[in-house]
Structures are given as C-alpha cells and as structure tokens.
Amino acid sequence: MLERMFKLTERKTSVKQEVIGGVTTFMTMSYIIFVNPSIMSDTGMDKGALITITCLSAAIGSLLAAFWANAPLGLAPGMGLNAFFTYTLVIGKGIPWETALGVVFISGLFFLVMSIGGIRERIAQAIPVELKIASTAGIGLFIAFIGLKSMGLIVANPATFVSLGKFTPTVVLGVIGIMISALLELRKIKGGMLIGMIMTTVLGMIMGIVELPTQIMSMPPSIAPIAFKLDIVGAFKFALIGPIFSFMFVDLFDSLGTLIACAKEMGMEDEDGNILSLGRMIHTDVASTIIGSLLGSSTVTTLSETTAGIAAGARTGLASVVIGGLFLLSLLFTPIVGIVPAYATAPALIIVGIYMFKNLKELNLHDFKRKKD
C-alpha cells in the first residue's frame, strides 16, 4: 500500500529512509512548538490553546503535503509572519487578534486565486531578486530584535529608543541559551535549537526560576478560546489592504523559494528545469494557511528546515506523514511546553533571524542600479 501511495521505488527510497528523513525534519523544526505560542500569546491569545493550534496546524499542513503533493515537506506557522501578526498588526496598530486572523484568512484566499491561475509564479518571477533578499533580511532583523527584547537583553529607552537591560538571572540564562544553541547549530547537530531550549529551561529549574511541571503528559488544551473566532468582515477594511498584501507577498517569497530549493535538492526537475509537482506543493501551502487561520494560527508555510530531512534521504510524502504524526504526538506533552520561559525561546528567535539576515550577502552593495535581464 505504501509503495502504491508514495511511489517509493520510483523515487529510489525506502520506508526506513523516509522515517529517518521525517524525524530529522521534525527535530529541526520542532522549536516552533515552543516559539510560536510564546510570540502569539503576547496578543492576549490563550497560550495553552496556541500550543495545541500550533501542533494541529503543522500536522494538518504536513499531512496535506503527504497525501496531495507526495512531497517530504514540513509545514508550520512561519517565523517572521507570526511576529508581524503580533507586534505590527495587533500590538503596533491596535487591531484585535480576531481581525488579524481575518487578514490572514483573506490573504490565503487571494493566494488560492493566484495559485489556481498560475499568477503566483509569474508575480514571483517579475519581482526583483534584490527585493526578495532585502525583505527576508529585514524580517530576520525584526525577529532577532524581538528575541533580544523578550529575553530582556535590550529594553525601551525614551532617549535612545533602546538600551541594554540589566543582567538579571534570566538575561544571563538567555545569553547562555544563545551560546548553547549557536554551538550546536555550528556543529550541525539536528535539533540544535530545540536542545538549546530544553537545556536553558533545565538550568532555570536548577536555579529555581522555572517551576517544575505538575505532570509530564496530559490531554491537550482546548482550542475553543481561539478557534473559528476570526473576524473576516472586520478585516475587509481599506486600512488593512496593506497588511493583507504584506502577508501574501512575504509568504510568496518565502514559500516559493523554499519549495524550489527542496524540489531541486530532490531532483524533481524535468529536462527544461521546470519543477515537477510545484503546483500541488503550492496548493498545499495555500490550503494550510486558510485552515490554519480558521483554527487560530498566523500564516502556515513550508519551513526551510525541510531541507534537513531531504538531505537525510526523504523523497516522498511518507516523510511528511512521519512529521505530521510527531506533531500530533507532541500534543500529549503540552504541560512541558507550557513551562518553557521566554528567555529560553529567545535564542531560537535570534538564531533564525541571523539565518534570514545572512541572505543579505547575496546583494551587490557596490552597484545601486539593478541590471535588467
């Protein structure tokens, strides 16, 4: 049955190889279970519900990739877009989180229309590569800034806008967390950021800053406080056209670039260099965003960490089944996720932000005029 469904022989892979690839991808992207609720709960949304929604959104998106596109993709709420949702829309502009979810939903619908008509690919090709690089780098700086702020390393200052915070025990633990996570990432240890978060949290427990969970496993928190509470009508305002297109185009740059990179890594190109099954992979991305917004998540997209699983041998949707299954299994461990403090998730934000910012090296800063093709 697996052979018929996922074409393992045709893709020159095996069940063992797909399981290894799926576990690898999950390990590298599982930090999102901790970080996404930490960011989005700043809007006032229930953190317990957000943990469940994050896992459900990731599981649904990954399973869609498995059964619709037969591609080894790991989908989850995207970093950067969740920060834009929280700190720009809700906190910055004072938009209720219900309306902000409506903005995400509408951007997903626009995406769907663009994807069906093939407009998405044409727009992506028409946008200068310099703009794509710059937008990714800018979002990276934004994410890193949020990480530094959430751990207390920088604080608001009326004279200089920002200044260094006091070196409290939590700030020191956050700095240690950055060092641990960075060292693990440099050594290319799978799940380095996840391990860094766990070690930092354990250090906090030893120091008495973090309380031990009362239980290890439990039924996941209800999604009722958030799910299906989006305000679509309220999002149909002229003032929100900008945010709608911001979500749409940032996701366009991010997801299309990741999907093409993944497809090339798998050798999914025809003789003319066209990506095979790209349309279905794009549809998976769009459908995941729409479903995620209904549940109460910011934009769901294919994470770049997917390439780690592909490098480990993943070639079919069976790897995505493994990814989705592990996210569903994670729902049982929400008591542990709930105690992870902001200073432990901050290092992941900073490192992800640095990864995104380093794309700036591809810009030609010596020539401010863009050459036409």
Secondary structure, DSSP 8 states (H G I E B T S, - for coil): -HHHHH-TTTTT--HHHHHHHHHHHHHHHTTHHHHHHHHHGGGT--HHHHHHHHHHHHHHHHHHIIIII-----EEE-TTHHHIIIIIIIHHH---HHHHHHHHHHHHHHHHHHHHTTHHHHHHHHS-HHHHHHHHHHHHHHHHHHHHHHTTSEEEETTTEEEE----HHHHHHHHHHHHHHHHHHTT-TTHHHHHHHHHHHHHHHTTSS---S-S------STTTTT---HHHH-SGGGHHHHHHHHHHHHHHHHHHHHHHHHHHT-B-TTS-BTTHHHHHHHHHHHHHHHHHHT-S-EEE-TTHHHHHHTT--SHHHHHHHHHHHHHHGGGHHHHHH--HHHHHHHHHHHHHHHHGGGGGS-TT--S----
